[in-house]
Amino acid sequence: MKYEIILFDVDDTLFDFGISEKEALTKAFLEFDLPSGLTNYHASYKKISKALWQALEQGNISVTELGVERFRRLFLKHNLKIDAELFNRVYLGYLGKEVHLIQGAEEVCHHLRNHCLAIITNGFKEVQTSRIGSSPLSDIFEQVIISEDAGTQKPEKGIFDYAFSKLQITNKDNVLIVGDSLTSDIQGGVNYGIDTCWFNRHHKENNTNVKPTYEISELTDLMQILSEETD
C-alpha cells in the first residue's frame, strides 16, 4: 500500500465538535445560573473563538492562553461578571465528557486497522485524551499527538517533526493527513511535504491557495481512496 500511516485530525474530522461545544457550553452556563447563555452568547463566542484559534495557528497565542482569553473577551463584551478562568475550567470539564463521533468515523477507523493510525490535534490535552479514551476509538491509534505535548501546533513544522519522531516515520511518501481545516491540517501537510485529504463535509468553497491531494465530503470516501492506492 502507498499510505502506511494515516494522521487524523480530531475535531470535525472524527468527532463532531459542534455538538460537543454546544452541549458543554449549555452545561457550563447552567452551572453559572445562565440557562439562556447558549442562546444569548453563542454567536459572539463563536466569532471570538474563531479569531483566537486562527491566532493559535499563527503562533501568536498558546492554547492555555486561548482557553481563558475567549471567555474573558466574551464576558467583557456582554458585561458579565464571571471569572473567565473558572468558567473555562468548568467548560473544559464538560467538553471532555462529550463524545459524538462523525458519521462513518468508527467504520473507517476499524476498516483501516491494517494501517498505522494516529491523531494529530491542536486541541486541549485533557479534553482530547478524555474524549478519545471514552470513545469506541480508544484502542485504535498508535499515537495521539497533541500540540500541548509537542510545544507547537499545526500548521507548524515542529508538530510534524514531533509526530514523525514518535511514530518513527522515515518516508514522507507513506503518510497521509486527513482533516477538515485547510489552514491547519492541509496547510500543515502541504508545508511538510506529505499528501493531504481535505474532509469537506459542508461542501465549502476553497478560496485559498492551499491545494489538498484529495477532497472528500463523506468520511467513508477515504476507504475508496486508500483502496485505489492499494490496487
C-alpha positions in Angstrom: 0.0 0.0 0.0 1.2 3.6 -0.6 -0.1 5.1 2.6 1.1 3.1 5.6 0.4 5.9 8.1 -2.8 7.9 8.4 -2.7 11.0 10.6 -6.2 12.1 11.6 -7.3 15.4 13.0 -9.9 15.1 15.8 -12.4 17.9 15.9 -14.9 18.0 12.9 -12.9 15.1 11.4 -13.5 12.2 13.7 -15.6 13.9 16.4 -18.5 16.3 15.8 -17.1 19.3 17.7 -20.2 21.5 17.0 -22.4 19.2 19.1 -19.8 18.8 21.8 -19.3 22.5 22.1 -23.0 23.4 22.4 -23.6 20.6 25.0 -20.6 21.7 27.1 -21.4 25.4 26.9 -25.0 24.8 27.8 -24.0 22.8 30.9 -21.4 25.4 31.9 -23.8 28.3 31.5 -26.3 26.4 33.6 -23.8 25.9 36.4 -23.3 29.7 36.4 -27.0 30.4 36.5 -27.3 31.4 32.9 -29.9 29.0 31.4 -30.2 31.1 28.3 -26.4 31.5 27.9 -26.1 29.5 24.8 -28.9 31.3 23.0 -27.7 34.7 24.1 -24.0 34.4 23.7 -23.1 31.6 21.3 -22.8 33.7 18.2 -20.4 36.1 20.0 -18.5 33.2 21.4 -18.0 31.5 18.0 -16.7 34.7 16.5 -14.2 35.3 19.3 -13.1 31.7 19.4 -12.5 31.5 15.7 -10.2 34.5 15.8 -8.3 33.1 18.7 -7.8 29.7 17.1 -6.5 31.5 14.0 -4.1 33.3 16.3 -3.0 29.9 17.7 -2.3 28.6 14.2 -0.2 31.7 13.5 1.8 31.1 16.8 0.5 34.3 18.4 -1.1 32.7 21.4 -0.8 29.5 23.4 -3.7 27.0 23.8 -3.7 27.7 27.5 -4.0 31.4 27.0 -6.7 30.8 24.4 -8.8 28.9 26.8 -9.2 31.8 29.2 -9.0 34.6 26.8 -12.1 33.6 24.7 -14.3 33.8 27.8 -12.6 36.9 29.1 -13.4 38.7 25.8 -17.0 37.2 25.8 -17.8 38.3 29.3 -16.3 41.7 28.7 -18.3 42.2 25.6 -21.6 41.3 27.3 -20.7 42.9 30.7 -20.9 39.6 32.6 -19.2 39.4 36.0 -17.9 35.9 35.7 -14.4 34.6 36.4 -13.1 33.6 32.9 -10.5 31.2 34.2 -13.0 29.3 36.4 -15.6 29.2 33.6 -13.0 27.8 31.2 -12.2 25.0 33.7 -15.8 24.1 34.1 -16.4 24.2 30.3 -13.4 22.0 29.5 -14.5 19.5 32.2 -17.8 19.2 30.5 -16.3 19.2 27.0 -14.1 16.2 27.9 -17.2 14.1 28.5 -18.9 14.9 25.2 -18.2 12.0 22.8 -20.0 12.5 19.5 -18.4 10.7 16.5 -18.8 12.0 12.9 -20.9 9.6 10.8 -18.6 6.9 9.5 -15.7 7.6 11.9 -15.9 4.2 13.7 -16.4 2.3 10.4 -13.4 4.0 8.7 -11.0 3.6 11.6 -11.8 -0.1 12.1 -11.6 -0.7 8.3 -8.1 0.8 8.2 -6.7 -1.1 11.2 -4.1 -2.6 8.9 -2.6 0.9 8.6 -0.8 2.8 11.3 -3.4 5.3 12.5 -2.5 8.3 14.7 -4.1 11.5 15.9 -2.5 15.0 15.4 -4.5 17.7 17.1 -4.2 21.3 18.3 -6.9 20.7 20.9 -6.6 20.8 24.7 -4.8 17.7 26.0 -7.2 17.0 28.9 -10.2 17.2 26.6 -8.8 15.2 23.7 -7.4 12.4 25.8 -10.7 12.1 27.7 -12.9 12.1 24.7 -10.8 9.6 22.7 -10.4 7.4 25.7 -14.2 7.3 26.3 -15.0 6.6 22.6 -15.2 3.4 20.5 -11.9 4.6 19.0 -9.9 4.3 22.3 -7.7 1.4 21.2 -7.3 2.4 17.6 -4.4 4.9 17.5 -0.7 4.1 17.6 0.0 7.7 18.9 -2.1 10.6 20.0 -0.1 13.7 19.1 -1.3 16.8 20.9 0.1 20.3 20.4 0.5 20.9 24.2 2.9 17.9 24.3 4.7 18.9 21.1 5.1 22.5 22.2 4.0 23.7 18.7 0.8 23.3 16.6 -0.5 22.7 13.1 0.4 24.0 10.6 3.9 24.5 12.1 6.6 22.1 11.0 7.5 21.3 14.6 4.4 19.3 15.4 5.0 17.1 12.4 8.6 16.6 13.4 7.3 15.5 16.8 4.8 13.2 15.3 7.3 11.6 12.9 9.7 11.1 15.8 7.0 9.4 18.0 5.9 7.2 15.1 9.4 6.5 13.8 8.5 7.6 10.3 11.3 7.8 7.8 9.4 8.1 4.5 7.0 11.0 3.9 5.6 9.3 0.9 3.9 6.7 3.1 2.0 9.3 5.1 -1.5 10.9 4.6 -3.0 13.5 6.8 -6.8 13.8 7.0 -8.5 16.9 8.4 -11.3 19.4 8.0 -9.1 22.6 8.2 -7.4 24.0 5.1 -5.3 26.4 7.2 -4.3 23.9 9.9 -4.4 20.3 8.7 -4.0 20.7 4.9 -1.6 23.7 5.0 0.5 21.9 7.6 0.7 18.7 5.5 1.5 20.6 2.3 4.2 22.6 4.1 5.7 19.4 5.5 5.7 17.6 2.1 3.1 14.9 2.9 -0.1 14.1 1.0 -3.3 15.6 2.3 -7.0 14.7 2.3 -9.5 17.6 3.0 -12.6 16.4 4.7 -15.1 18.9 3.4 -18.4 17.6 4.7 -20.1 21.0 4.5 -19.1 21.5 0.8 -17.2 24.7 1.4 -15.6 26.6 -1.4 -11.8 26.5 -1.3 -10.9 30.2 -1.7 -7.4 29.7 -0.5 -4.1 28.8 -2.3 -4.0 25.5 -0.3 -4.5 22.6 -2.7 -5.2 19.2 -1.0 -4.1 16.0 -2.7 -7.7 14.6 -2.2 -11.0 16.0 -1.2 -13.9 14.1 0.3 -17.4 15.0 1.6 -18.1 11.7 3.5 -15.5 10.2 5.8 -16.2 6.8 4.3 -14.9 8.1 1.0 -11.5 7.7 2.5 -11.7 4.0 2.3 -12.2 4.2 -1.5 -9.1 6.4 -1.9 -7.0 4.0 0.1 -8.4 1.0 -1.7 -7.4 2.6 -5.0 -3.9 3.3 -3.7 -3.5 -0.4 -2.9 -4.5 -1.6 -6.4 
